[in-house]
Structure formats: structure tokens, C-alpha cells
């Protein structure tokens, strides 16, 4: 990780859960992190908690679903910090509803956040990295549902799984486009976690979400942040295309039977 100290990272969905854990890991490693999220107050609180660490968090209010705000964020990074060296696409939304019963607004919201905002961010980051001819890294936070969709009947996820399938294809498409350039210095990785204990359950409207994790084997946000740091720490000749992380069965609560 030493080569990334002092470099600039952009992390979307940075105010809580996996995003906040990723921010903490990067800042503690000496990276200058621009955290993007809608909840500025949570970003500011996170920045305050990280004071005195080797890196720094720059909180920036941004709704990635709004293209103008997303583009303005990358413009700010270029003007104030010179450009982006690491992009972590973490922002994502889901909804507790059957796909066959969904409304267009909700479908559009999930696709715009989970797929379109990611594609725009990658485009802007690659342009920044290539314009400066620097070593760069793009990490897309995916899901195991982006590889083998098997939603349980009691836990519908709307168009979330299809959107994560798109992330899998998007990552591979960009990897091949980058590989076609013999001068390329940019790597891209998909990290696909299993169930992680975050507030996405509450946000998506899952009934009794606060008790959901009591009987379900799950990961913690830091586990995903550690995976991200591992990927960033690989040598330049190593390309981790996909990293899938699942909770060990032994972490099931005794209440699970």
C-alpha cells in the first residue's frame, strides 16, 4: 500500500457501512480520500473521527443519481487535488419488493445508482488517470447476487440482482477496453460480498431489519475494506479480476437453528 500514500481516492456511498469502512482503511493508509454521499453531516463526522491519521477525508455532498452533481465532484477533485488515482464505486441501493410488482420510478432509481453512476464515474476516473499517465485502480463493489441470482421468496430485492449482473459485465468490459491499450496502467476489480451487516436492509424496507442479522451468517464492513486494501496492495503485474467474499457458516447465530 505504500505506493498509494499521498494519492487521491474517490469513494462513492462513503457515509456509512462498507463505504465508511473503505474510507477509514484508505485514510489510515495515508490516502487523500474524497468521500461522496448525500448525507454530508455523516461524512463530516467521519472526517472528524479520522483527524490525526496519515491521510485525510474530504467530505463532499453528492447524489450520484444526479449526473451534474457527480461530474461537479470530479471537476472539484481535478481543480483542488489534481485528479483521481483510485476510484471505489460503492454506492448502491436496493428495495424490498418483487420485481414483477415494481414501479418504473423505483426500477430507474436502482439502475441509475447501481449501474449508470458507476459507468459515469469510471469514465471520469479513467480520463483523469490517462491524462496524467499515472498508475490507477478502479474497484467496483459488486455482490454475490451479481453472479448467481437466487433470491429467496421471503426476501425480494426488486431489480437489485440484475443491476449487479450489470456490474459484473461492466467491470469485465472496462477491463478488456483498458487491456487493449499497450500503455495502460489502470487496473479494475470487482469485489463481490455476501451478506454484509449494513443499514441497506432498513433503507430497502425489509421488515424487522434490525433483527435480520441475528439469525443470518454475515460479514462486517471492515471485512470488505480489508479486501479492498489487499487488492490495492497487489503488484502491478497482478490483476485481480474478481474477489468473492462470503461469511463462514460458523458465524451463524444460535438462533438460526
C-alpha positions as CSV (number, residue, x, y, z in Angstrom):
1,X,0.0,0.0,0.0
2,X,3.0,2.3,0.4
3,X,2.8,3.4,-3.3
4,X,-0.7,4.8,-2.7
5,X,0.3,7.0,0.2
6,X,-0.5,10.6,-0.7
7,X,-2.5,9.6,-3.7
8,X,-6.1,10.6,-4.3
9,X,-9.1,8.3,-4.0
10,X,-12.8,8.9,-4.7
11,X,-15.3,6.7,-2.8
12,X,-19.0,6.9,-3.5
13,X,-21.6,6.0,-0.9
14,X,-19.0,6.9,1.7
15,X,-21.1,8.0,4.7
16,X,-21.8,4.6,6.3
17,X,-21.5,0.9,6.1
18,X,-19.0,-0.5,3.6
19,X,-18.2,2.9,2.2
20,X,-17.3,4.3,5.6
21,X,-15.1,1.3,6.4
22,X,-13.3,1.7,3.0
23,X,-12.7,5.4,3.7
24,X,-11.3,4.6,7.1
25,X,-8.9,2.0,5.6
26,X,-7.7,4.3,2.9
27,X,-7.2,7.3,5.2
28,X,-5.3,5.2,7.7
29,X,-3.1,4.1,4.8
30,X,-2.2,7.7,4.0
31,X,-4.5,8.2,1.1
32,X,-6.3,11.5,0.4
33,X,-9.9,10.5,0.1
34,X,-12.8,12.4,-1.4
35,X,-15.9,10.9,0.1
36,X,-19.2,11.3,-1.8
37,X,-22.6,10.8,-0.2
38,X,-25.9,12.5,0.2
39,X,-25.6,12.8,4.0
40,X,-22.9,15.4,4.4
41,X,-23.2,15.5,8.2
42,X,-22.3,11.9,8.5
43,X,-19.3,12.4,6.2
44,X,-18.2,15.4,8.3
45,X,-18.5,13.3,11.5
46,X,-16.4,10.6,9.9
47,X,-13.7,13.1,8.8
48,X,-13.5,14.4,12.4
49,X,-13.0,10.9,13.7
50,X,-10.1,10.4,11.3
51,X,-8.2,13.5,12.3
52,X,-4.6,12.7,13.2
53,X,-4.4,9.7,10.8
54,X,-1.8,9.7,7.9
55,X,-4.4,10.6,5.2
56,X,-7.3,12.9,5.0
57,X,-11.0,12.7,4.2
58,X,-12.6,15.5,2.1
59,X,-16.4,15.3,2.6
60,X,-18.4,16.2,-0.4
61,X,-22.2,16.1,-0.6
62,X,-23.2,14.3,-3.8
63,X,-26.2,12.4,-5.0
64,X,-24.6,10.1,-7.6
65,X,-28.0,9.6,-9.3
66,X,-27.7,13.3,-10.4
67,X,-25.2,13.4,-13.2
68,X,-24.4,17.1,-12.7
69,X,-23.5,16.6,-9.1
70,X,-21.3,13.6,-9.9
71,X,-19.5,15.5,-12.7
72,X,-19.0,18.5,-10.5
73,X,-17.4,16.2,-7.9
74,X,-14.8,15.0,-10.3
75,X,-14.2,18.6,-11.5
76,X,-13.6,19.6,-7.9
77,X,-11.1,16.7,-7.4
78,X,-9.2,17.8,-10.5
79,X,-9.1,21.5,-9.5
80,X,-8.3,21.0,-5.8
81,X,-6.3,17.8,-5.7
82,X,-5.0,17.3,-9.2
83,X,-7.0,14.2,-10.2
84,X,-8.1,10.8,-9.1
85,X,-5.8,7.8,-8.7
86,X,-8.2,5.3,-7.0
87,X,-11.9,5.0,-7.6
88,X,-14.1,2.9,-5.4
89,X,-17.6,2.6,-6.7
90,X,-19.5,1.6,-3.6
91,X,-22.9,3.5,-3.8
92,X,-25.8,1.1,-4.2
93,X,-29.5,0.8,-3.4
94,X,-32.0,-2.0,-3.2
95,X,-35.7,-2.4,-2.4
96,X,-37.7,-5.0,-0.6
97,X,-40.2,-5.7,-3.3
98,X,-40.9,-8.2,-6.1
99,X,-39.6,-7.2,-9.5
100,X,-42.9,-8.1,-11.1
101,X,-44.7,-5.7,-8.9
102,X,-42.3,-2.8,-9.1
103,X,-43.0,0.7,-10.4
104,X,-40.8,2.4,-13.0
105,X,-39.5,5.1,-10.7
106,X,-38.1,2.6,-8.3
107,X,-36.6,0.5,-11.1
108,X,-35.0,3.6,-12.7
109,X,-33.6,4.7,-9.3
110,X,-31.8,1.3,-8.7
111,X,-30.4,1.2,-12.2
112,X,-29.2,4.8,-12.2
113,X,-27.4,4.5,-8.8
114,X,-26.1,0.9,-9.2
115,X,-25.1,1.0,-12.9
116,X,-25.2,4.3,-14.6
117,X,-23.5,6.3,-11.9
118,X,-20.8,3.7,-11.8
119,X,-20.2,3.9,-15.5
120,X,-20.0,7.7,-15.4
121,X,-17.6,7.6,-12.5
122,X,-15.4,5.1,-14.3
123,X,-15.3,7.2,-17.4
124,X,-14.3,10.3,-15.5
125,X,-11.7,8.4,-13.4
126,X,-10.1,6.8,-16.4
127,X,-9.9,10.1,-18.2
128,X,-8.2,11.6,-15.2
129,X,-5.7,8.8,-14.8
130,X,-4.8,8.7,-18.5
131,X,-4.5,12.4,-18.9
132,X,-1.7,12.3,-16.2
133,X,-0.3,9.0,-17.3
134,X,-0.4,7.6,-13.8
135,X,-1.0,4.2,-12.3
136,X,-4.6,3.9,-11.3
137,X,-7.1,1.5,-9.7
138,X,-10.8,1.1,-10.0
139,X,-12.7,-1.1,-7.6
140,X,-16.4,-1.9,-8.1
141,X,-18.3,-3.1,-5.0
142,X,-20.5,-5.8,-6.6
143,X,-22.4,-8.6,-4.9
144,X,-22.7,-12.4,-5.0
145,X,-26.1,-11.7,-6.5
146,X,-24.2,-10.3,-9.5
147,X,-23.0,-13.9,-10.3
148,X,-25.7,-16.3,-9.2
149,X,-29.1,-14.8,-8.6
150,X,-31.2,-16.9,-6.3
151,X,-33.5,-14.5,-4.4
152,X,-35.4,-16.2,-1.6
153,X,-39.2,-15.9,-1.9
154,X,-39.3,-14.2,1.5
155,X,-36.7,-11.6,0.6
156,X,-37.4,-10.0,-2.8
157,X,-34.8,-7.4,-4.0
158,X,-36.5,-5.8,-7.0
159,X,-34.0,-5.2,-9.8
160,X,-31.0,-5.3,-7.5
161,X,-29.6,-8.6,-8.6
162,X,-29.9,-7.8,-12.3
163,X,-28.2,-4.5,-11.6
164,X,-25.3,-6.3,-10.0
165,X,-25.1,-8.7,-13.0
166,X,-24.6,-5.5,-15.0
167,X,-21.8,-4.5,-12.6
168,X,-20.1,-7.8,-13.4
169,X,-20.4,-7.3,-17.1
170,X,-19.4,-3.6,-16.8
171,X,-16.2,-4.4,-14.9
172,X,-15.2,-7.0,-17.5
173,X,-16.0,-4.8,-20.4
174,X,-13.9,-2.0,-19.0
175,X,-11.0,-4.4,-18.1
176,X,-10.9,-5.5,-21.7
177,X,-11.0,-2.0,-23.1
178,X,-8.1,-1.0,-20.8
179,X,-6.2,-4.1,-21.7
180,X,-6.4,-3.2,-25.4
181,X,-4.1,-0.2,-24.7
182,X,-0.5,-1.4,-24.5
183,X,0.4,1.7,-22.4
184,X,-2.4,1.1,-19.9
185,X,-1.5,1.5,-16.2
186,X,-5.0,1.1,-14.8
187,X,-6.4,-2.0,-13.1
188,X,-10.0,-2.8,-12.3
189,X,-11.5,-5.3,-9.9
190,X,-15.0,-6.4,-8.9
191,X,-15.4,-7.3,-5.2
192,X,-18.5,-9.3,-4.5
193,X,-19.5,-9.7,-0.9
194,X,-22.1,-12.0,0.5
195,X,-24.4,-10.6,3.2
196,X,-22.8,-7.6,5.0
197,X,-24.2,-6.0,8.1
198,X,-25.1,-2.5,7.0
199,X,-28.1,-0.3,7.0
200,X,-29.1,-1.3,3.5
201,X,-31.8,-3.6,5.0
202,X,-33.5,-0.7,6.7
203,X,-33.1,1.5,3.7
204,X,-34.7,-1.0,1.4
205,X,-37.7,-1.5,3.6
206,X,-37.0,-5.0,5.0
207,X,-39.5,-5.8,7.8
208,X,-37.8,-6.1,11.2
209,X,-34.5,-5.3,9.6
210,X,-32.8,-4.6,12.9
211,X,-33.2,-8.3,13.8
212,X,-32.4,-9.8,10.4
213,X,-28.7,-10.3,11.2
214,X,-29.3,-12.2,14.4
215,X,-30.0,-15.4,12.6
216,X,-28.0,-14.9,9.4
217,X,-24.3,-15.5,8.8
218,X,-22.9,-12.2,7.7
219,X,-19.8,-10.2,7.1
220,X,-18.8,-6.8,8.7
221,X,-18.0,-3.7,6.6
222,X,-14.3,-3.9,7.7
223,X,-14.0,-7.3,6.0
224,X,-14.8,-5.7,2.7
225,X,-12.5,-2.8,3.4
226,X,-9.7,-5.3,4.1
227,X,-10.3,-7.0,0.8
228,X,-10.1,-3.6,-0.9
229,X,-6.7,-2.9,0.7
230,X,-5.5,-6.4,-0.3
231,X,-6.4,-5.7,-3.9
232,X,-4.7,-2.3,-3.9
233,X,-1.6,-3.9,-2.4
234,X,-1.1,-6.3,-5.2
235,X,1.9,-5.8,-7.5
236,X,1.5,-4.1,-10.9
237,X,1.8,-7.4,-12.8
238,X,-1.1,-8.9,-10.8
239,X,-4.7,-8.3,-12.0
240,X,-7.4,-9.5,-9.6
241,X,-10.4,-9.5,-11.8
242,X,-12.9,-10.8,-9.3
243,X,-12.8,-11.3,-5.5
244,X,-15.8,-13.0,-3.9
245,X,-16.2,-12.9,-0.1
246,X,-18.8,-15.0,1.8
247,X,-19.4,-15.3,5.6
248,X,-18.3,-18.5,7.2
249,X,-21.2,-20.7,8.4
250,X,-19.8,-20.9,11.9
251,X,-20.8,-17.2,12.3
252,X,-24.5,-18.2,12.2
253,X,-26.3,-17.1,15.4
254,X,-27.5,-19.9,17.6
255,X,-31.0,-18.6,16.9
256,X,-30.7,-19.8,13.3
257,X,-31.3,-23.4,14.5
